[in-house]
């Protein structure tokens, strides 16, 4: 019998998506074949500490996190002790199911690379770029991938744009978004000076940088899943409408995504015609490559009444809850969640092998020969 692959399954995190991550990880855990894999859950607590795998597993399987962690002694060793504990597990593969901060911002990917262990998903740079809504839009614009008009506001700006100037430039309805957050946290739909002021206050709770972008009138929200490194496969395109969205008021907020989506309307595959489907698929693959994403992603789009398609945002560690669209889209094409995970694992090992072949030049420094500096005091 072949030796089992030892997988570290990371979940939790110190972000507003902590609970979502736990649900995603539990669904991954349930489909990882116990005959092929030994799975070691690793919880990242709400305070950002990695928790021992024994307790992490109990929490993943449903025990109360806050009560269990309250009984633990303070860990004065901090992160270095946790890293040593990871090494002691002799893991073959690292599987991040941490959404938002620490996961999709690239923090864990950077740690995984330092550990020199294969891991699922994009590298640090791709995560960080994709997680920042402003940088993503700027890259999309430079590379000719259509997205909505926008402005950027910093918390440190002494004079922030007034609603009158914003609405004149972007239209009477806009979205105000914290630049570095996920799952619709720190996002508000705005159509007045009063709601604009409240939205800025809310978004600045989550980031020092805020994106204000034009709304697409009566949009159809579209999404597509992607799996691959250099060779990319795509899921069928999905469409969805939030309650009231057809009339311009509703949108796909946190509640609709994770709490109660019983009133959402979904259509898979999206009935947008072959030409529009092909256009969206090409936009998604181009964006995936521009951002340097590896492994997996879900990319979201908006389509206007007249059929114009706008890239909304990429998600480099898409959710895997019962309501999450990424796995549902691939399931609709006959690819089970277990098959999806097997593909992610295959891609992770392939990417690690590719990284190992990259050449790094190291040159020894000789004695220093300084030039002449003309410094005037």
Residue frames relative to the residue before (quaternion, step in Angstrom):
aa qw qx qy qz dx dy dz
X 1.0000 0.0000 0.0000 0.0000 0.00 0.00 0.00
X 0.4690 -0.6863 0.4790 0.2822 3.58 -0.84 0.98
X 0.5433 -0.6185 0.4592 0.3338 3.53 -1.14 0.73
X 0.4954 -0.6760 0.4630 0.2886 3.56 -0.97 0.86
X 0.4407 -0.6525 0.5493 0.2798 3.54 -1.22 0.63
X 0.2926 -0.7708 0.5483 0.1401 3.56 -0.82 1.06
X 0.0813 -0.8303 0.5506 -0.0278 3.55 -0.48 1.26
X 0.2263 -0.7316 0.6273 0.1417 3.54 -1.01 0.90
X 0.1356 -0.8055 0.5758 0.0352 3.58 -0.57 1.21
X 0.1485 -0.8276 0.5404 0.0315 3.56 -0.31 1.31
X 0.1012 0.7965 -0.5875 0.1006 3.57 -0.91 0.92
X 0.6160 0.5398 -0.4180 0.3931 3.54 -1.32 0.27
X 0.1793 0.8066 -0.5591 0.0687 3.56 -0.73 -1.12
X 0.4653 -0.6857 0.4915 0.2680 3.55 -1.22 0.52
X 0.4942 0.6234 -0.4547 0.4005 3.55 0.72 1.10
X 0.6809 -0.4832 0.3658 0.4112 3.53 -1.33 0.15
X 0.6677 0.4951 -0.2947 0.4714 3.60 1.25 -0.23
X 0.2425 0.8119 -0.4964 0.1887 3.57 1.28 0.39
X 0.7139 0.4590 -0.2615 0.4596 3.58 0.80 -1.01
X 0.6066 0.5460 -0.3432 0.4649 3.56 1.09 -0.72
X 0.6428 0.5365 -0.3118 0.4491 3.56 0.97 -0.89
X 0.6356 0.5300 -0.3336 0.4516 3.60 0.96 -0.80
X 0.6602 0.4961 -0.3094 0.4714 3.58 0.99 -0.80
X 0.6311 0.5302 -0.3292 0.4607 3.58 0.99 -0.83
X 0.6857 0.5006 -0.2870 0.4436 3.56 0.83 -1.02
X 0.6337 0.5291 -0.3385 0.4516 3.59 0.97 -0.81
X 0.6606 0.4931 -0.3157 0.4699 3.61 0.96 -0.76
X 0.6193 0.5074 -0.3456 0.4894 3.60 1.07 -0.65
X 0.6359 0.5495 -0.3219 0.4359 3.57 0.91 -0.95
X 0.6825 0.5240 -0.2857 0.4218 3.55 0.93 -0.94
X 0.7551 0.3771 -0.2224 0.4881 3.63 1.08 -0.56
X 0.5106 0.6104 -0.4485 0.4069 3.61 1.21 0.03
X 0.4371 -0.7454 0.4479 0.2296 3.57 -0.47 1.28
X 0.3633 -0.7637 0.4876 0.2168 3.64 -0.50 1.13
X 0.5985 0.5499 -0.3702 0.4499 3.59 1.22 -0.28
X 0.7384 0.3874 -0.2154 0.5081 3.59 1.23 -0.42
X 0.8139 0.2309 -0.0723 0.5282 3.56 1.08 -0.74
X 0.2074 -0.6848 0.6776 0.1698 3.50 -1.28 0.63
X 0.1459 -0.8267 0.5422 0.0375 3.57 -0.52 1.21
X 0.1141 -0.7866 0.6065 0.0186 3.55 -0.84 1.08
X 0.2382 -0.7918 0.5442 0.1419 3.61 -0.18 1.22
X 0.0695 -0.7732 0.6298 0.0260 3.58 -1.07 0.79
X 0.2066 -0.7870 0.5742 0.0905 3.56 -0.44 1.25
X 0.1693 -0.7030 0.6750 0.1468 3.53 -1.15 0.72
X 0.3856 -0.7734 0.4592 0.2055 3.55 -0.44 1.24
X 0.6799 -0.4741 0.3699 0.4198 3.54 -1.33 0.14
X 0.6667 0.4593 -0.2934 0.5083 3.57 1.28 -0.31
X 0.5789 -0.6356 0.3518 0.3702 3.58 1.29 0.13
X 0.5333 0.6204 -0.4131 0.4000 3.61 1.21 0.34
X 0.4015 -0.6861 0.5479 0.2606 3.57 -1.06 0.77
X 0.2475 -0.7928 0.5506 0.0836 3.55 -0.85 1.10
X 0.6206 -0.5714 0.3950 0.3638 3.57 -1.07 0.81
X 0.5995 -0.6442 0.3495 0.3215 3.53 -0.98 0.90
X 0.5992 0.5738 -0.3737 0.4148 3.61 1.05 -0.60
X 0.6954 0.4373 -0.2567 0.5092 3.55 0.89 -0.96
X 0.6071 0.5648 -0.3492 0.4364 3.58 1.04 -0.77
X 0.6541 0.5138 -0.3166 0.4560 3.57 0.95 -0.84
X 0.6375 0.5261 -0.3338 0.4532 3.58 0.95 -0.81
X 0.6593 0.4954 -0.3027 0.4778 3.58 1.02 -0.81
X 0.6345 0.5332 -0.3295 0.4523 3.58 0.97 -0.84
X 0.7249 0.4360 -0.2365 0.4780 3.56 1.01 -0.82
X 0.7629 -0.4621 0.1822 0.4139 3.56 1.21 0.37
X 0.5141 0.6317 -0.4502 0.3660 3.64 1.15 -0.10
X 0.6175 -0.5885 0.3878 0.3493 3.55 -1.20 0.63
X 0.4134 -0.7506 0.4643 0.2239 3.57 -0.52 1.22
X 0.6980 0.4923 -0.2959 0.4277 3.58 0.73 -1.02
X 0.6622 0.5034 -0.3101 0.4603 3.59 0.97 -0.81
X 0.6658 0.5031 -0.3089 0.4563 3.59 0.92 -0.85
X 0.7063 0.4675 -0.2748 0.4551 3.58 0.86 -0.96
X 0.5915 0.5801 -0.3689 0.4213 3.59 1.14 -0.56
X 0.6671 0.5080 -0.2965 0.4571 3.59 1.16 -0.53
X 0.5754 0.6143 -0.3781 0.3856 3.60 1.24 -0.30
X 0.4828 -0.6363 0.5037 0.3292 3.59 -1.10 0.62
X 0.5950 -0.5558 0.4324 0.3874 3.57 -1.19 0.48
X 0.2804 -0.7638 0.5610 0.1528 3.56 -0.95 0.90
X 0.2151 -0.8190 0.5211 0.1072 3.56 -0.11 1.30
X 0.6100 0.5885 -0.3548 0.3944 3.59 1.17 -0.47
X 0.2909 -0.8073 0.4745 0.1963 3.54 1.24 -0.43
X 0.8604 -0.1947 0.1214 0.4550 3.50 -1.26 -0.58
X 0.6195 0.5598 -0.3650 0.4118 3.63 0.98 -0.67
X 0.6190 0.5208 -0.3398 0.4797 3.58 1.04 -0.72
X 0.6528 0.5214 -0.3124 0.4521 3.59 0.97 -0.84
X 0.6484 0.5090 -0.3219 0.4657 3.58 0.98 -0.81
X 0.6331 0.5146 -0.3342 0.4719 3.59 0.97 -0.77
X 0.6368 0.5254 -0.3239 0.4621 3.57 1.03 -0.79
X 0.6215 0.5291 -0.3373 0.4689 3.59 1.07 -0.72
X 0.6484 0.5144 -0.3204 0.4607 3.58 0.93 -0.87
X 0.6487 0.5367 -0.3194 0.4348 3.58 0.99 -0.82
X 0.6192 0.5504 -0.3460 0.4403 3.60 1.16 -0.48
X 0.2521 -0.8036 0.5013 0.1983 3.60 1.30 -0.32
X 0.1241 0.8357 -0.5182 0.1326 3.54 0.84 1.06
X 0.3556 -0.7321 0.5472 0.1950 3.55 -1.15 0.74
X 0.7983 0.0845 0.0061 0.5962 3.57 1.17 -0.63
X 0.2127 -0.7633 0.5995 0.1130 3.55 -1.07 0.82
X 0.1308 -0.8124 0.5682 -0.0081 3.55 -0.76 1.14
X 0.1159 -0.8194 0.5581 0.0597 3.62 -0.21 1.21
X 0.0058 -0.7606 0.6492 -0.0021 3.54 -0.93 0.98
X 0.3926 0.7104 -0.4690 0.3481 3.55 1.15 0.77
X 0.1881 -0.7986 0.5657 0.0830 3.56 -0.57 1.17
X 0.7811 0.3243 -0.2280 0.4824 3.57 -1.19 0.47
X 0.8353 -0.1110 0.1079 0.5275 3.56 -1.07 -0.78
X 0.8016 0.2545 -0.2639 0.4723 3.54 -1.19 0.85
X 0.7436 0.3591 -0.2240 0.5176 3.61 1.01 -0.70
X 0.8152 0.2732 -0.1307 0.4936 3.54 0.31 -1.30
X 0.6241 0.5211 -0.3684 0.4507 3.61 1.18 -0.14
X 0.6089 -0.6197 0.3226 0.3757 3.60 1.28 0.09
X 0.4325 0.7279 -0.4550 0.2757 3.60 1.22 -0.17
X 0.7022 0.4556 -0.2768 0.4719 3.58 0.78 -0.98
X 0.6200 0.5461 -0.3504 0.4412 3.59 0.99 -0.76
X 0.6352 0.5204 -0.3277 0.4672 3.59 1.04 -0.72
X 0.6438 0.5061 -0.3112 0.4822 3.57 1.00 -0.82
X 0.6556 0.5247 -0.3170 0.4410 3.58 0.90 -0.91
X 0.6487 0.5128 -0.3258 0.4584 3.56 1.00 -0.79
X 0.6331 0.5232 -0.3310 0.4646 3.59 1.02 -0.75
X 0.6637 0.4981 -0.2977 0.4721 3.57 1.09 -0.72
X 0.2820 -0.7956 0.4839 0.2310 3.58 1.33 -0.35
X 0.4640 0.6123 -0.4758 0.4283 3.52 0.91 1.09
X 0.5321 -0.6245 0.4510 0.3513 3.64 -0.90 0.79
X 0.0099 -0.8061 0.5917 -0.0080 3.57 -1.06 0.73
X 0.5220 -0.6422 0.4788 0.2929 3.51 -1.24 0.61
X 0.7799 0.3666 -0.2722 0.4281 3.54 -1.07 0.81
X 0.7501 -0.4163 0.3019 0.4158 3.50 -1.42 -0.07
X 0.5403 -0.5939 0.4859 0.3454 3.52 -1.35 0.23
X 0.7666 -0.3892 0.2563 0.4418 3.54 -1.36 0.18
X 0.6948 0.5009 -0.2960 0.4228 3.57 0.71 -1.08
X 0.6885 0.4831 -0.2926 0.4549 3.59 0.84 -0.93
X 0.6180 0.5285 -0.3414 0.4713 3.57 1.01 -0.78
X 0.7023 0.4941 -0.2841 0.4266 3.57 0.72 -1.10
X 0.6624 0.4965 -0.3061 0.4701 3.58 0.93 -0.88
X 0.6984 0.4834 -0.2749 0.4506 3.58 0.86 -0.96
X 0.6460 0.5366 -0.3157 0.4417 3.58 1.10 -0.69
X 0.6673 0.4652 -0.2881 0.5052 3.56 1.16 -0.61
X 0.3659 -0.7792 0.4673 0.2014 3.56 -0.30 1.26
X 0.6441 0.5264 -0.3263 0.4489 3.58 1.06 -0.72
X 0.6754 0.4785 -0.2993 0.4747 3.60 0.82 -0.95
X 0.6154 0.5467 -0.3445 0.4514 3.58 1.01 -0.78
X 0.6850 0.4808 -0.2969 0.4598 3.60 0.81 -0.96
X 0.6466 0.5162 -0.3313 0.4536 3.58 0.98 -0.76
X 0.6519 0.4960 -0.3108 0.4821 3.60 1.02 -0.77
X 0.6359 0.5200 -0.3327 0.4631 3.58 0.98 -0.80
X 0.6557 0.5239 -0.3092 0.4472 3.58 0.93 -0.90
X 0.6649 0.5091 -0.2991 0.4575 3.57 0.89 -0.96
X 0.7558 0.3874 -0.2002 0.4886 3.58 1.04 -0.79
X 0.5690 -0.6634 0.3610 0.3253 3.56 1.20 0.44
X 0.4757 0.6297 -0.4679 0.3977 3.57 1.11 0.63
X 0.4312 -0.7617 0.4193 0.2409 3.54 -0.35 1.30
X 0.1246 0.7546 -0.6386 0.0844 3.55 -1.04 0.92
X 0.6484 -0.5591 0.3523 0.3780 3.57 -1.21 0.36
X 0.5952 -0.5612 0.4393 0.3711 3.57 -1.25 0.49
X 0.0011 0.8236 -0.5634 0.0651 3.57 -1.05 0.72
X 0.1455 -0.7187 0.6589 0.1674 3.49 -1.43 0.12
X 0.3101 -0.7330 0.5770 0.1832 3.56 -1.28 0.39
X 0.0900 -0.7859 0.6114 0.0234 3.56 -0.97 0.93
X 0.2176 -0.7704 0.5884 0.1139 3.58 -0.92 0.94
X 0.5864 -0.5939 0.4237 0.3520 3.55 -1.09 0.72
X 0.6827 0.5061 -0.2746 0.4498 3.56 1.10 -0.75
X 0.4562 0.6836 -0.4598 0.3365 3.61 1.23 -0.16
X 0.4021 -0.7347 0.4909 0.2399 3.57 -0.71 1.03
X 0.7758 0.1508 -0.0977 0.6049 3.56 1.12 -0.65
X 0.1595 -0.7997 0.5755 0.0617 3.54 -0.37 1.24
X 0.6103 -0.5881 0.3804 0.3701 3.59 -1.03 0.75
X 0.4108 -0.6971 0.5359 0.2410 3.54 -1.00 0.86
X 0.6608 -0.5282 0.3620 0.3915 3.55 -1.22 0.51
X 0.6111 0.5734 -0.3566 0.4130 3.57 1.00 -0.76
X 0.7072 0.4436 -0.2673 0.4813 3.59 0.88 -0.90
X 0.6251 0.5397 -0.3361 0.4528 3.58 1.07 -0.74
X 0.7046 0.4612 -0.2754 0.4637 3.58 0.80 -0.97
X 0.6076 0.5451 -0.3545 0.4560 3.58 1.12 -0.61
X 0.7196 0.4424 -0.2490 0.4737 3.59 0.99 -0.83
X 0.8206 0.2909 -0.1072 0.4801 3.59 0.86 -1.01
X 0.6213 -0.5371 0.3576 0.4446 3.58 1.20 -0.26
X 0.6718 -0.5532 0.3414 0.3551 3.54 -1.31 0.32
X 0.7443 0.2430 -0.1843 0.5941 3.59 1.28 -0.22
X 0.0323 0.7931 -0.6053 0.0594 3.58 -0.85 1.00
X 0.3208 -0.6853 0.6011 0.2571 3.51 -1.38 0.11
X 0.1991 -0.7555 0.6167 0.0959 3.54 -0.99 0.95
X 0.0022 0.8397 -0.5367 0.0833 3.57 -0.58 1.19
X 0.4446 -0.6107 0.5803 0.3046 3.53 -1.09 0.74
X 0.4997 -0.7094 0.4022 0.2920 3.59 -0.72 1.06
X 0.8012 0.2154 -0.0939 0.5503 3.59 1.03 -0.76
X 0.4936 0.5772 -0.5073 0.4073 3.53 0.24 1.34
X 0.2572 -0.7699 0.5633 0.1544 3.55 -1.24 0.35
X 0.8063 0.3396 -0.2190 0.4320 3.54 -1.41 -0.04
X 0.6527 -0.5732 0.2918 0.4002 3.55 1.02 0.94
X 0.4001 0.6847 -0.5004 0.3475 3.60 1.18 0.51
X 0.8170 0.1912 -0.1608 0.5198 3.58 -0.91 0.91
X 0.5756 0.5641 -0.3747 0.4583 3.57 1.20 0.55
X 0.0106 -0.7980 0.6019 -0.0264 3.57 -0.96 0.90
X 0.3399 -0.6822 0.6054 0.2292 3.53 -1.21 0.66
X 0.1035 -0.8373 0.5360 -0.0293 3.57 -0.66 1.15
X 0.0732 0.8066 -0.5847 0.0464 3.57 -0.97 0.85
X 0.7462 0.2779 -0.2069 0.5684 3.58 1.22 0.44
X 0.6621 -0.5019 0.3760 0.4102 3.55 -1.28 0.32
X 0.6497 0.5269 -0.3155 0.4481 3.57 1.00 -0.82
X 0.7013 0.4483 -0.2772 0.4800 3.60 0.84 -0.95
X 0.5869 0.5674 -0.3582 0.4531 3.60 1.15 -0.57
X 0.6642 0.4986 -0.3050 0.4660 3.60 0.88 -0.91
X 0.6639 0.4961 -0.2977 0.4738 3.59 0.96 -0.87
X 0.6466 0.5351 -0.3157 0.4426 3.58 1.00 -0.84
X 0.6414 0.5142 -0.3264 0.4665 3.57 0.96 -0.84
X 0.6429 0.5250 -0.3179 0.4582 3.56 0.93 -0.89
X 0.6676 0.5006 -0.2963 0.4647 3.58 0.95 -0.87
X 0.6991 0.4833 -0.2861 0.4425 3.59 0.79 -1.00
X 0.6610 0.5143 -0.3134 0.4476 3.59 1.01 -0.73
X 0.4960 0.6185 -0.4423 0.4194 3.60 1.25 0.00
X 0.7674 0.4035 -0.1655 0.4699 3.54 1.12 -0.79
X 0.8058 0.0233 0.0088 0.5917 3.60 1.16 -0.40
X 0.4913 -0.6498 0.4938 0.3042 3.54 -1.23 0.48
X 0.7190 0.3672 -0.2103 0.5513 3.57 1.31 -0.25
X 0.0780 -0.8125 0.5777 -0.0051 3.57 -0.81 1.04
X 0.2716 -0.7421 0.5980 0.1342 3.51 -1.06 0.91
X 0.0736 -0.7551 0.6499 0.0465 3.56 -0.98 0.90
X 0.0394 0.8359 -0.5430 0.0697 3.57 -0.50 1.14
X 0.5986 -0.5820 0.4268 0.3475 3.51 -1.21 0.64
X 0.3952 -0.6899 0.5534 0.2481 3.55 -1.09 0.74
X 0.3619 -0.6706 0.5957 0.2541 3.55 -1.25 0.53
X 0.4221 -0.7399 0.4654 0.2405 3.56 -0.65 1.09
X 0.8527 -0.0598 -0.0140 0.5188 3.56 -0.91 1.05
X 0.1319 0.8590 -0.4888 0.0765 3.59 0.81 0.94
X 0.2978 -0.6318 0.6622 0.2713 3.47 -1.45 0.19
X 0.2545 -0.7622 0.5746 0.1552 3.58 -0.70 1.05
X 0.0906 -0.8057 0.5850 -0.0186 3.53 -0.84 1.10
X 0.0135 -0.7949 0.6066 0.0078 3.57 -1.15 0.55
X 0.0911 -0.7784 0.6202 0.0336 3.50 -1.25 0.59
X 0.3138 -0.7368 0.5692 0.1862 3.56 -1.06 0.77
X 0.1058 -0.7854 0.6080 0.0482 3.55 -1.12 0.73
X 0.0547 -0.7628 0.6443 0.0096 3.54 -1.10 0.85
X 0.5567 0.6224 -0.4282 0.3454 3.57 -0.81 0.91
X 0.3694 -0.6621 0.5956 0.2653 3.49 -1.42 0.17
X 0.7996 0.0502 0.0028 0.5984 3.57 0.19 -1.26
X 0.7305 0.2944 -0.1850 0.5878 3.57 1.06 -0.77
X 0.1271 -0.8391 0.5289 -0.0001 3.54 -0.48 1.24
X 0.1428 -0.7550 0.6331 0.0934 3.55 -0.96 0.89
X 0.2225 -0.7864 0.5660 0.1085 3.57 -1.08 0.73
X 0.4677 -0.6479 0.5292 0.2854 3.51 -1.25 0.58
X 0.6259 -0.4311 0.4324 0.4852 3.55 -1.26 -0.11
X 0.4853 -0.6405 0.5055 0.3142 3.58 -1.20 0.49
X 0.2065 -0.7741 0.5872 0.1158 3.54 -1.00 0.86
X 0.1549 -0.7499 0.6319 0.1197 3.55 -1.25 0.49
X 0.0385 0.8002 -0.5985 0.0078 3.55 -1.13 0.59
X 0.1664 -0.7616 0.6208 0.0823 3.51 -1.27 0.54
X 0.3381 -0.7236 0.5683 0.1977 3.56 -0.90 0.97
X 0.6475 -0.5009 0.3783 0.4321 3.60 -1.19 0.37
X 0.8265 0.1990 -0.1701 0.4983 3.57 -0.82 1.04
X 0.4871 0.7025 -0.4279 0.2934 3.60 1.23 -0.21
X 0.5936 0.5861 -0.3663 0.4123 3.58 1.04 -0.70
X 0.7340 0.3859 -0.2145 0.5160 3.55 1.13 -0.68
X 0.6574 -0.5867 0.2853 0.3772 3.56 1.25 0.33
X 0.6602 0.5474 -0.3195 0.4029 3.63 1.16 -0.28
X 0.7249 0.4433 -0.2569 0.4605 3.62 0.92 -0.84
X 0.0126 0.7784 -0.6270 -0.0278 3.54 -1.33 0.30
X 0.6184 -0.5850 0.4029 0.3361 3.55 -1.30 0.45
X 0.0474 0.8409 -0.5336 0.0767 3.57 0.33 1.28
X 0.7682 -0.3662 0.2526 0.4604 3.58 -1.34 -0.01
X 0.6497 0.5272 -0.3249 0.4409 3.59 0.92 -0.89
X 0.6801 0.4864 -0.2920 0.4644 3.59 0.90 -0.91
X 0.6677 0.5202 -0.3026 0.4381 3.57 1.07 -0.72
X 0.8687 0.1712 -0.0074 0.4648 3.56 0.71 -1.11
X 0.7186 0.4511 -0.2605 0.4607 3.61 1.12 -0.48
X 0.7882 -0.1353 0.1446 0.5827 3.58 0.70 -1.10
X 0.0701 0.8070 -0.5830 0.0620 3.56 -0.29 1.22
X 0.2599 0.8100 -0.4877 0.1964 3.54 1.23 0.56
X 0.7205 0.4112 -0.2494 0.4996 3.59 1.18 -0.46
X 0.4548 0.6672 -0.4569 0.3731 3.56 1.30 0.13
X 0.2284 -0.7417 0.6105 0.1579 3.55 -1.23 0.52
X 0.0936 -0.8063 0.5841 0.0026 3.56 -0.80 1.07
X 0.0551 -0.7730 0.6313 0.0300 3.52 -1.21 0.59
X 0.1113 0.7783 -0.6040 0.1306 3.57 -0.59 1.22
X 0.4916 -0.3317 -0.7822 0.1911 1.54 -1.19 2.21
X 0.6082 -0.5689 0.4165 0.3646 3.53 -1.23 0.58
X 0.3396 -0.7482 0.5394 0.1839 3.57 -0.90 0.96
X 0.2723 0.7795 -0.5129 0.2351 3.56 0.40 1.26
X 0.6006 -0.5825 0.3529 0.4188 3.59 1.25 0.16
X 0.6313 -0.5790 0.3721 0.3574 3.55 -1.17 0.63
X 0.6651 0.5185 -0.3219 0.4303 3.60 0.88 -0.88
X 0.6867 0.4640 -0.2856 0.4813 3.60 0.89 -0.90
X 0.6134 0.5439 -0.3456 0.4567 3.58 1.05 -0.69
X 0.6688 0.4887 -0.2934 0.4774 3.56 0.94 -0.86
X 0.6290 0.5344 -0.3334 0.4557 3.59 0.99 -0.80
X 0.6759 0.4870 -0.2973 0.4665 3.57 0.88 -0.93
X 0.6434 0.5290 -0.3260 0.4471 3.58 0.94 -0.87
X 0.6652 0.4920 -0.3017 0.4737 3.60 0.96 -0.83
X 0.6254 0.5250 -0.3356 0.4697 3.61 1.02 -0.73
X 0.6626 0.5194 -0.3029 0.4466 3.58 0.95 -0.91
X 0.6785 0.4839 -0.2967 0.4663 3.58 0.87 -0.92
X 0.6382 0.5170 -0.3296 0.4656 3.59 1.00 -0.79
X 0.6573 0.5039 -0.3091 0.4674 3.59 0.93 -0.86
X 0.6121 0.5594 -0.3279 0.4526 3.59 1.00 -0.88
X 0.7094 0.4477 -0.2558 0.4805 3.57 0.93 -0.93
X 0.6225 0.5400 -0.3422 0.4515 3.60 0.98 -0.82
X 0.7198 0.4367 -0.2365 0.4850 3.57 0.97 -0.88
X 0.4247 -0.7382 0.4383 0.2874 3.59 1.27 -0.15
X 0.2961 0.7860 -0.4982 0.2153 3.58 1.17 0.52
X 0.1121 -0.7644 0.6322 0.0584 3.55 -1.16 0.74
X 0.7737 0.3877 -0.2655 0.4250 3.53 -1.22 0.50
X 0.7454 -0.3381 0.2896 0.4962 3.56 0.17 -1.25
X 0.1158 0.7603 -0.6377 0.0432 3.52 -1.33 0.37
X 0.1961 -0.6896 0.6652 0.2084 3.47 -1.40 0.21
X 0.1089 -0.7920 0.5981 0.0570 3.58 -0.88 0.89
X 0.2541 -0.7977 0.5398 0.0881 3.51 -0.82 1.13
X 0.1144 -0.7906 0.6014 0.0170 3.54 -1.12 0.81
X 0.2267 -0.7186 0.6325 0.1794 3.52 -1.39 0.23
X 0.1078 -0.7799 0.6119 0.0752 3.57 -1.02 0.77
X 0.3810 -0.7423 0.5133 0.2009 3.55 -0.82 1.07
X 0.7266 -0.4246 0.3209 0.4346 3.54 -1.35 0.12
X 0.7382 0.4100 -0.2335 0.4820 3.58 1.04 -0.76
X 0.6394 -0.5923 0.3081 0.3814 3.58 1.25 0.37
X 0.4674 0.6614 -0.4634 0.3597 3.59 1.22 0.22
X 0.2424 -0.7968 0.5454 0.0945 3.57 -0.81 1.09
X 0.0894 -0.7868 0.6106 0.0125 3.56 -0.94 1.01
X 0.3955 -0.6755 0.5568 0.2780 3.57 -0.98 0.80
X 0.2850 -0.7663 0.5565 0.1482 3.57 -0.85 0.99
X 0.7225 -0.3685 0.2516 0.5281 3.61 0.56 -1.10
X 0.4055 -0.6785 0.5502 0.2694 3.56 -1.26 0.47
X 0.1599 -0.7518 0.6302 0.1105 3.56 -1.24 0.49
X 0.2239 -0.8468 0.4729 0.0957 3.56 -0.24 1.29
X 0.7412 0.1626 -0.1816 0.6255 3.59 1.29 -0.09
X 0.0930 -0.8486 0.5186 0.0480 3.59 0.50 1.17
X 0.6200 -0.5887 0.3870 0.3453 3.52 -1.17 0.64
X 0.1946 -0.7647 0.6049 0.1066 3.52 -1.31 0.48
X 0.3057 0.7422 -0.5300 0.2735 3.56 1.06 0.77
X 0.6961 -0.4510 0.3377 0.4450 3.56 -1.28 0.03
X 0.7096 0.4355 -0.2466 0.4959 3.58 1.22 -0.52
X 0.5102 0.6978 -0.4002 0.3043 3.60 1.25 -0.32
X 0.4693 -0.7322 0.4325 0.2380 3.54 -0.88 1.00
X 0.5843 0.6055 -0.3925 0.3714 3.63 0.97 -0.74
X 0.7359 0.3956 -0.2783 0.4737 3.65 0.59 -0.93
X 0.6182 0.5539 -0.3504 0.4337 3.58 1.06 -0.70
X 0.6334 0.5401 -0.3326 0.4433 3.60 0.99 -0.82
X 0.7017 0.4405 -0.2783 0.4859 3.60 0.89 -0.88
X 0.5918 0.5557 -0.3668 0.4544 3.59 1.10 -0.62
X 0.6335 0.5504 -0.3350 0.4284 3.58 1.02 -0.76
X 0.6891 0.4347 -0.2703 0.5129 3.58 1.25 -0.41
X 0.6367 -0.5675 0.3163 0.4153 3.58 1.27 0.25
X 0.5619 0.5761 -0.3965 0.4418 3.61 1.24 0.21
X 0.3119 -0.7867 0.5035 0.1743 3.58 -0.30 1.24
X 0.6521 -0.5046 0.3753 0.4234 3.58 -1.23 0.28
X 0.6214 0.5285 -0.3464 0.4633 3.57 1.05 -0.65
X 0.6548 0.4975 -0.3080 0.4785 3.60 0.98 -0.81
X 0.6094 0.5452 -0.3489 0.4580 3.58 1.06 -0.70
X 0.6712 0.4932 -0.2950 0.4682 3.57 0.91 -0.93
X 0.6243 0.5323 -0.3408 0.4590 3.60 0.97 -0.80
X 0.6524 0.5046 -0.3127 0.4711 3.59 1.00 -0.80
X 0.6323 0.5278 -0.3331 0.4589 3.60 0.97 -0.80
X 0.6552 0.5102 -0.3093 0.4634 3.58 0.96 -0.86
X 0.6335 0.5303 -0.3193 0.4643 3.58 0.97 -0.87
X 0.6767 0.4970 -0.2847 0.4626 3.58 0.91 -0.97
X 0.6270 0.5449 -0.3385 0.4420 3.60 1.03 -0.74
X 0.6770 0.4702 -0.2963 0.4826 3.59 0.89 -0.86
X 0.6287 0.5360 -0.3350 0.4529 3.60 1.02 -0.77
X 0.6788 0.4869 -0.2933 0.4649 3.58 0.89 -0.91
X 0.6245 0.5329 -0.3420 0.4573 3.60 1.01 -0.73
X 0.6402 0.5136 -0.3201 0.4731 3.59 1.00 -0.82
X 0.6418 0.5183 -0.3257 0.4619 3.59 0.99 -0.81
X 0.6508 0.5231 -0.3125 0.4529 3.56 0.94 -0.87
X 0.6381 0.5512 -0.3229 0.4299 3.58 1.05 -0.77
X 0.6745 0.5069 -0.2859 0.4543 3.57 1.18 -0.55
X 0.5152 0.6471 -0.4218 0.3714 3.59 1.24 -0.22
X 0.3379 -0.7613 0.5241 0.1776 3.55 -0.86 0.98
X 0.0927 -0.7625 0.6389 0.0419 3.53 -1.01 0.91
X 0.2854 -0.7796 0.5392 0.1413 3.57 -0.75 1.06
X 0.0701 -0.7844 0.6162 0.0088 3.54 -0.82 1.05
X 0.0361 -0.8069 0.5893 -0.0161 3.57 -0.65 1.09
X 0.4242 -0.6982 0.5190 0.2513 3.52 -0.92 0.96
X 0.3804 -0.7143 0.5402 0.2306 3.55 -1.02 0.81
X 0.3301 -0.7264 0.5678 0.2027 3.55 -1.01 0.84
X 0.7380 -0.3365 0.2819 0.5125 3.56 -1.20 -0.45
X 0.4846 -0.6928 0.4572 0.2760 3.56 -1.00 0.79
X 0.0714 -0.7661 0.6380 0.0307 3.57 -0.96 0.90
X 0.1947 -0.8353 0.5095 0.0681 3.50 -0.19 1.33
X 0.4361 -0.6613 0.5415 0.2815 3.54 -1.17 0.58
X 0.5678 -0.5884 0.4438 0.3667 3.54 -1.26 0.03
X 0.2056 -0.7831 0.5812 0.0824 3.56 -0.80 1.09
X 0.1843 -0.7598 0.6155 0.0996 3.54 -0.86 0.98
X 0.0744 0.8192 -0.5556 0.1212 3.56 0.08 1.34
X 0.1301 -0.7930 0.5937 0.0424 3.52 -0.68 1.10
X 0.2193 -0.7858 0.5684 0.1064 3.56 -0.85 0.99
